[in-house]
Amino acid sequence: MEKVLAIGFSFVVFVIGLAFLITGRIAIGLLLLAVSLFLVFLALRKKETMIIEQKIDIGGEINSRILKCKNCGAELNKEAMEVKLGAVFIACPYCSSQYQLEEEPKW
């Protein structure tokens, strides 16, 4: 949508620049034509993709245990964990149930 608006605006600037060229104001016409071409360039350039990686750091002592699905009893692995809106969720690969993991207080 943004690209369409930018190209439409640059077309309007281009037409105004042509009007200035036709009426004899060459400097302003050429400047507006250059601006319209620059706007098309900005609209069509490829934007860089940003990759955001979140790492989970567990503080304090940890007792390792096997997590089991509350719905079907299957073992849950660490690949099924993901962070959504700042909370850690784990999904069961068998029944597709999702659970939020909550950290117990350290005191």
N, C-alpha and C positions, 0 to 999 in steps of 0.2 A: 504494500500500500504506500509506503514511504517513497519507494522508487517511482511509482506512477505519479505521485504528487510532485516530486522533484523534476521529473522529465516534463510534466505539464507546465510547471513554472518556468523551466528553462525554454520551452517552446514559446511562451508568452514573451519572455525577454528577447528571444531570437527575432520574433515578429516586430517588436518595438525597435530593435536594432536595425532591421531591414528598412523600417519606415524612416528612421533617421538617415540611413544611407541614401535612400531615394530622394529625400528632401534636401540633400546637400550637406548635412552635418556629418561628415565622414569620420571625424575623430570619435564622436559619441557613438555612432553606429558601429564602428569597429570594436570599441570597448564593450558595448553591449553584446555583440556577437561572441567576443572572447569569453565574456562572463557566462553566456548561455552554454557554450561548449564546455567550460570548466564545470558547470553544474551537472551536465550530462555525465562527464567523467566521474564526478563524485558520486552520482547516483548509481552508476554501473560498476564501480570498483568492488572487488571482492573484500568483504570484511573478514578480519581474523577471528577464528573461533577461539573461545577462551575455555580452557579445561580447568574445572575446579575439583580438587581432590581433597577429601576430608579423611584424616587419619584419627582413629579412635585410640586414645591413650588412657589406659586404666590405671588409676593411682592406687596406692596401698597394696596390701598383700592380697593375693588372689588364690583361691582354692579352685583348681580346675575340676569341672564336672561335666558330664555329658548332658546336653539339653535335649529334652524330648518334647514332641508336640503334645499339647494339651488335648487336641482333638482326636488324633489317630495313633499317638504313641511312637511315631517314627523319630529317629535320631536327627537332630538339626545340626548342620555344619556351619562353619564360619563364612562360607561363600554365600550363604543365604542371608547374611546380615547386611543392612544398609541404613544410612542415616537420612531421615526425613524430618525436616523442620527442626533440626537440632536434637532429635530423639533417636535412639537406636532401636530398629525393628528387625525382627527375624521372621522369615517366611518358610513354611513347610513346603518342600518340593513335591510332596505327595498329595496333600489335600488342599493346598494353597491358603491355609489359615495364616494369619499374621498376628504377631504378638510384639508388644513394646517391652524391651528389656529395661528394667529399673535397677539402678545401683543402690545397694543398701548403704546406710550411713557408715562412716568409717570409725565412729567412736564407740 
